[in-house]
Amino acid sequence: MLDKIPLHHRLAVYLGLVEIGLGGIFHSLRIPCTGYALSLHQIFCLNRAVRDTYDAFLPIKISLAAGFFKISLPSAKTLTPFVAIVMQGILFNIGTFLFGRTIFGRCVGAMLSCVWGFIQPLLIISLVLGKPLMDGFSVINTFTQPWHINLFAVLIFIVLLKVILAIGASLYSERMPLKQWLDVQDRLLALMQLTPFARAKGGSITSFLNVWFIIPIALSITGLLATNGALIDGFKSVGQGIALYMMIIIGLNLIPTNKVIKYLTRKNYQWLAEPCAYGIDLLKGMEKKK
């Protein structure tokens, strides 16, 4: 399906489609840690791309194009997945910059890339909630210590587990034959054609109804109560963060994608515009077949 376009275009479109389609399926089924699974898939794709080409900036190009393609669709205009895709590509590229296209360089890039899935939500939530979040975390950690459960140790274990999986994805990408890799792409794309993912709901208030938002809110409230903090001020900070996020989403939906693509093409950013245009045409073709 995508074998007639350049490698960076093909992988950018494929990665964007999987982020939208497979991610939409997982989210609709309420499968936990969907973002982590997709980030490992991105790491695998970037490993294959670096393995099969000499373009030093290819991981960044693929990730930027895939993120731009995803955020250009009315059904997927949410900011945080775009930032995650792009940052994971940049961090992966740092590893290959430092240590080359070797398997070691790709494993280092994979390790750097995979930890962003933990850093991004904590960074955003910390900016919104601030000190009450850490106070609540300390309170809960103190409460669980009689059962010999250390929340910091649990978090470190989860991060290390994902790092191991990222390294495993890098090593497996080295061994997977090209034909098998192309078959995997075709099967995932065929699966997504059976699903109305292009009409999935995009950015809205429901974006906050997930574990990375609900748990920190509960921890912040716990911290405010434990330290006699002002609940009103805490909820005010949360409300301001949600309002800012919603304003960004509204702004993204007002941007005409076709004009942005034409502008990027005129400015010689075809590597960014063309995968997006091709992906949108491909989605339209999928929709007509249903």
N, C-alpha and C positions, 0 to 999 in steps of 0.2 A: 504493500500500500504506500509506503514512504520510500521505496528503494530507488526512485528516480530523481531525487533531489539531493543536494550536497549533504555531507555528514553532519555538519553543525545544524543545518536547517532541519534535517530528519530527526536528530535526537532532541532538538528543542521542541519541535511539534509533538513528538512522541511523549516526551517528559511532561509537557503541558497537558496533553490529553489524558495521561494516566493520573496526573494531579487532580484534574477535574472529574474524570469519569470514575476511576477506581476509588479516589477519595470520596466522591459523592456516594458511591455504593456503601463504603465502609461507614460513613457518617449516618446514612439512612438506616443501617442495621445496628447503629449504636455500638460499633466495635471500638473498644478503647485503644488508645495509643496509635490512632490512625496516622497522625503526623509523623511519629517516629518511624513507622513502617515505610511511609513515603520518602522520608529523608534517606533511609537505607537504600531504597530503590534509586534515588537520585545519585547517591554515592556510587552504586554499581554502574549506572549509566556514564558517569563522569570517568570512572576507571576505564571503561571500554573506549570512550572517546579519546582519552590521553594515550591509551595503548595503541590505537589505530591511526594516529595522526601526529604531526610534528608542530602543530600550532600551539605555542606556549600559553596563549590566552583562551584556549578553547573552553575550559570549564566555566570561566566567567561569561564568555559569549553565549554558551548554551543555557546557562542558568538565567542570565538576563533576558534572553529571548523567550525562554519558557515562562518566566515570571510575567513578562510583558504580555505574552499571548494569553495567559490565564486571567490577568487583571483587566484585559481589554474586553472580555465577555461580560454582558450584562448580568449573567447568572453567577459570576464568580468574582465580583468586584469587592474583594475584601483585602485590606492592606497587609495584615500580618502574614498570610501565606506567601504573598509576593516578597516581603522582606526576608522571610525564612529561605525561600528558594534562592534568592540572589546572594544572601550572606553565606549560605552553605556552599555555593559555587565559588565565592571569593576565598573562603577559608580552605577549601579543597585545593584551589590554585596556589595558595601560599605554600602548601606542602610540596607541590611539584616545582615551584620556583626555587625553593630552598635545596631540594634534593633530587631534582630532575624527574624525568618520566619513569624512573625505575620503580620497581614494586615497593621499595622502601619509601620513596617520595610519595607514592600514591597512598600507602598506608598512613603516613603522617598526615597527608591531606584529609584522608577519611576520618582520622581521629579528631582533627580540628573541626571538620565539618559537622560531625555527629553531635558534638557537645552544644552546638548553637540551639538545638531544639530545647535544651534546658535553660540556656542563658536568656533567650528572647522573651519567653513568658515571664520569667522571674524579673527581668529588667523592666518590662512594661508595668507589671503589677507593683513592683517596688516603687516605681516613679509615681504611681497613682496612690498607693496605700501608705508607703513610707514606713516609719518606725512601728506603728501598730502591728504590721505584718510580722516583723521580727520578734516583737514582744509576745505575740500569740504563739509563734513557733517555739519560743523558749519555754512558754508555759506548758504547752502540750508535750514537749520533750521531757520536761521535768516530771510530768504526770506519768509518762510511760516508762521511766527509768526503773521503778520497782519491778517491772516485768522484764527488765534487762533488754529493753528496746530503745535504741538510740536513733532518733529520726535522722540525724546527720549521717550516721553510718549507713542507714537504709538508702538515703539519697546518693551517697557515694557508690554504694553497691549497684544501684540502678544505672548510674552514669557509666561505671566500669563495664557493666553488662552490655550497654549499647556500644561502647568503644570496641569491645571484643567482637560484637556482631558486625560492626563497620569494617574492622580488619578482615574478618571472615569474608565479607562481601568483596573486598579488594582482592583477596587471594583467590576466591572462586572465579572472579572476573578474568583472572589470568589463565584459568584452565578451561573455561567454557568455550567450546568451538563456536565459530562464527555462525554456522547454520543453526545451531541450537539457540543462540542469542536472537537471531532474526525470527525464529519460530516463536519464541517467547513474546516478542513484540507483536507479531501478527495475532497471537492468541488473545493477548490483553486487549488489543484494539478491536478484535472481533467480539469479545465479551462486552465491551463498552457500547458497541453498536446496538446491542439488544436492550440497552438501558437509556431512558430519557434523561441523561445526565446534563444535556445542554439546557434543560429547563429547570435545573435544580435551583433552589433558593440561594441568593447571594448574601451579601453583607446586610445584617439587620441586628436587632437587639438579641436575636437568638444566638448570635455569635458568642455571646457572653455566657450562655447556659452550658458551660462545659466544666470539666473537673479543674482546669487550670484557673478558672475564675471563681467558682463556687468555694473551693477549699481555701484559697487565700482570703476571700471575704470572711469566711468563718473564722480563720485564724486571726484576722485583724480585729474582728468583733471580740474574740476571746482576749486578745491583747489589750484592747480598750477597757474591757470590763476588769481585767486583772490589775491594770495600772490606774484605775479610776479615770480613764481618759474620757473625752467628750465624744459620745456616740454620734451626736449631730455633726460634729466636725469631720468625723470619719466618713459618714455617709455622704457628706458634702463633697469630699475629695473623690469618692467613688463616682458620684453623679457627674462631677466635672470631667473625669476621665472618660466616662461613657459618652457624654455630650461631645467631647472633642473627637472621639472615634467616629461617632455617627456623622459629624460634620465632614470628616474626611471622606467617608463612604459616599455621602451625598455629592460631594465635589467630584469624586471619581466617576460617578454615574452621569454627571453633566458633561464630561469630556467626550467629544465625538471621536470614536476610535478610528474611523476611516480617514478623517482629516489628519490625525496624529501619524498614521501610517504613511500617508502621502508626504507629510512634512519630513519625516525621517528619511524617506526615500530621496527626496530632493537634496537633503543634507548629506547624502552618501553614507547613511546608516542602514544600508540594505541588509546587513547581517542581523539587524534587530527587527526591521520592518517586514522583510520577506517571510520569515517563519511564521510571524503573526498572521499575515495575510493568507498564507497557504493553509494554516491551521483553521482559520475562520471559514474558508471555502470548503475545507474538508468536513467541518462540522455541519455546514449547510447541506452538503451532499448526504451525510448520514441521516439528517433530519428528514430529507425528502424521501429516503428509502423506507421510512417507518410508516 
